[in-house]
């Protein structure tokens, strides 16, 4: 049985770590390098760095900051934001990223996923999906940092992306994001049960029980959280001890 992963996420805006609720009301959460060091020391399994305004501002990811974070941690490091070409990924990998996360650019240009997986291996390509449950009960894909709704259902897009070579799905529920009411278990389980790649659940973590639920009911391979770690509401060592006691396979 594969061990489940705990992944802190650094949402980056103007060089600082920030956090919002339902993708708005952004507030400061600290220095990304300091937080990266802390999480690496605390036993996080991986670290995700998302430059949340790169796509909207039509610019590349903050390379210098990526380099500084990577130099100070010893765990797998995924970087996303503003990536739209093989060259973008080459630069990030050269500066310390282990994996890259693509979202809007991949949706607008699906062959990009195939190109990246062919060039760097599917294990390097994480497809990030921002999704929202609408009144019809279906989950739809949103782009541009949650600003733009599409008419494509999340399950359809995820399957297409995996067929093209995405090696992992980072699924963020906009309905749950920052609410601390728990992860979106239904859509997480749908993707986990339908696809052959790991699903990283994101959005809604507020308690240790929520992590247990997303691993058992949601069948996720990894759980990502931000504010509860940034604001020291839950410590990673304590969370892992709790999950271990709940018979969830975790790296201690």
C-alpha positions in Angstrom: 0.0 0.0 0.0 1.4 3.4 -1.0 1.9 5.9 1.8 -0.4 8.9 1.8 1.3 12.3 1.5 0.9 15.5 3.4 1.7 18.6 1.3 1.8 22.2 2.5 1.1 24.7 -0.3 2.7 28.1 -0.7 0.4 30.4 -2.7 2.7 33.2 -3.8 1.8 36.8 -4.6 4.4 39.6 -5.0 7.0 37.4 -3.4 5.0 36.6 -0.2 3.0 33.6 0.9 -0.7 34.5 1.0 -4.0 32.8 1.7 -7.6 33.5 0.9 -11.1 32.1 1.3 -12.9 30.8 -1.8 -10.1 32.3 -3.9 -10.7 35.9 -2.6 -9.9 38.0 0.6 -6.2 37.3 0.2 -4.0 38.0 3.3 -0.3 37.6 4.1 0.9 34.4 5.6 4.7 34.8 5.7 8.0 34.4 4.0 8.0 31.5 1.5 11.6 30.5 2.2 11.1 30.4 6.0 7.9 28.4 5.6 9.5 26.0 3.2 12.4 25.3 5.6 9.9 24.9 8.5 7.7 22.4 6.6 10.8 20.4 5.3 12.0 20.1 8.9 8.6 19.1 10.2 8.3 16.1 7.9 6.1 17.4 5.1 6.3 14.8 2.2 6.4 17.5 -0.5 6.0 21.2 -1.0 3.9 23.0 -3.6 4.7 26.6 -4.7 2.0 28.3 -6.8 2.6 31.8 -8.2 -1.1 32.6 -8.1 -1.1 35.8 -10.2 1.5 34.8 -12.9 -1.1 33.7 -15.4 -3.4 36.7 -14.9 -0.4 39.1 -15.0 0.9 37.2 -18.1 4.3 36.7 -16.7 6.6 33.8 -15.8 7.0 32.2 -12.4 9.3 34.0 -9.9 12.5 32.0 -10.7 14.7 33.7 -8.0 12.2 32.8 -5.3 11.9 29.2 -6.6 15.7 28.9 -6.5 15.9 30.2 -2.9 13.1 27.8 -1.6 14.6 24.8 -3.5 18.1 25.5 -2.0 16.7 25.2 1.5 14.5 22.1 1.4 15.2 18.4 0.9 11.7 17.2 -0.2 10.1 17.0 -3.6 9.1 20.4 -4.8 6.3 21.2 -7.3 6.1 24.7 -8.9 3.2 26.2 -10.8 2.1 29.5 -12.2 2.5 31.0 -15.7 4.0 27.8 -17.3 3.1 27.5 -21.0 6.0 25.9 -22.7 8.8 23.2 -22.6 11.3 26.1 -22.1 9.4 27.4 -19.0 9.6 23.9 -17.5 13.3 23.5 -18.3 14.2 26.7 -16.5 12.2 25.7 -13.4 13.7 22.2 -13.2 17.2 23.8 -13.6 16.5 26.0 -10.6 15.3 23.3 -8.2 11.8 22.2 -9.1 11.1 18.5 -9.2 7.7 18.7 -10.8 5.6 21.4 -12.5 1.9 22.2 -12.1 0.0 23.4 -15.2 -3.5 24.7 -15.2 -5.0 27.3 -17.5 -2.3 27.0 -20.2 -2.9 23.2 -20.4 -6.6 23.6 -20.7 -6.2 26.2 -23.5 -3.6 24.1 -25.2 -4.0 20.4 -24.3 -1.1 19.2 -26.5 1.2 21.0 -24.0 0.6 18.1 -21.5 1.8 15.6 -24.1 4.8 17.7 -25.0 5.8 18.1 -21.3 5.3 14.4 -20.5 7.3 13.4 -23.5 10.2 15.7 -22.7 10.4 15.3 -18.9 8.3 12.2 -18.1 4.7 12.1 -16.9 5.9 12.0 -13.2 7.0 15.6 -13.7 3.7 16.8 -15.0 1.0 17.8 -12.4 -2.3 19.0 -13.8 -3.9 21.4 -11.5 -7.7 21.7 -11.7 -9.7 24.5 -10.0 -13.2 23.2 -9.8 -16.6 24.4 -8.6 -19.8 22.6 -8.0 -22.6 24.4 -9.7 -26.4 24.4 -9.0 -26.9 21.5 -11.3 -24.7 19.3 -9.0 -21.9 19.0 -11.5 -18.3 20.0 -10.9 -16.9 22.4 -13.6 -13.4 23.5 -14.5 -12.5 27.1 -13.8 -9.5 29.0 -15.2 -7.3 32.0 -14.5 -7.0 31.4 -10.8 -10.7 30.6 -10.4 -11.9 33.8 -12.3 -13.2 32.1 -15.5 -15.9 29.4 -15.7 -15.8 26.8 -18.5 -18.6 24.5 -19.6 -16.3 21.4 -19.2 -16.9 19.0 -16.4 -13.9 18.2 -14.2 -14.1 14.5 -14.7 -14.0 14.8 -18.5 -11.0 17.2 -18.4 -9.1 15.1 -15.9 -9.5 12.0 -18.0 -8.4 13.7 -21.1 -5.3 15.2 -19.4 -4.3 11.8 -18.0 -4.6 10.3 -21.5 -2.3 13.0 -22.8 0.3 12.2 -20.1 -0.4 14.1 -16.9 1.1 12.0 -14.1 -0.8 13.5 -11.2 -3.9 15.7 -10.6 -4.0 18.5 -8.1 -7.7 19.0 -7.5 -8.8 22.2 -5.7 -12.4 22.7 -4.7 -13.3 26.4 -4.9 -16.4 25.7 -2.9 -14.3 24.3 0.0 -11.2 26.5 -0.4 -10.2 28.3 2.9 -13.5 27.4 4.6 -12.0 24.7 6.9 -15.2 22.7 6.6 -13.4 19.7 5.0 -12.3 18.6 1.6 -14.7 17.9 -1.3 -15.0 14.2 -0.8 -17.4 13.4 -3.7 -15.4 14.8 -6.6 -12.1 13.6 -5.0 -13.4 10.1 -4.8 -14.8 10.2 -8.4 -11.4 11.1 -9.8 -9.5 8.8 -7.5 -11.6 5.8 -8.4 -11.7 6.6 -12.2 -8.1 7.5 -12.9 -4.8 5.6 -12.7 -2.8 8.5 -11.4 -2.4 10.0 -7.9 -5.0 12.6 -6.9 -3.9 15.4 -4.6 -6.9 16.9 -2.8 -6.9 20.6 -2.0 -9.3 23.0 -0.4 -11.1 22.9 2.9 -8.8 21.3 5.4 -9.7 22.5 8.9 -9.1 19.5 11.2 -7.1 16.3 11.5 -10.3 14.4 10.9 -10.7 16.1 7.5 -7.4 14.5 6.4 -8.5 11.1 7.5 -11.8 11.6 5.6 -10.1 12.6 2.4 -7.8 9.6 2.5 -10.5 7.0 3.4 -13.8 8.3 1.9 -12.2 10.5 -0.8 -9.6 7.9 -1.6 -7.0 10.6 -2.2 -3.3 9.8 -2.5 -2.2 13.1 -1.0 -3.8 16.0 0.8 -2.7 19.6 0.4 -3.3 22.4 2.8 -2.2 26.0 3.4 -3.7 28.2 6.1 -3.9 25.6 8.9 -0.2 25.0 8.5 0.8 28.7 7.9 -1.1 29.9 10.9 0.1 27.0 13.1 -3.4 25.6 13.7 -2.2 22.1 13.0 1.4 20.8 13.1 2.6 18.4 10.5 4.2 16.0 13.1 1.0 15.9 15.2 -1.1 15.3 12.1 1.0 12.4 10.9 0.9 10.8 14.4 -2.9 11.1 14.4 -3.2 9.6 10.9 -0.8 6.8 11.9 -3.0 6.0 14.9 -6.0 5.9 12.6 -4.3 3.2 10.5 -3.5 5.4 7.6 -0.2 4.5 5.9 1.9 7.6 6.4 5.7 8.4 6.4 6.6 9.3 10.0 
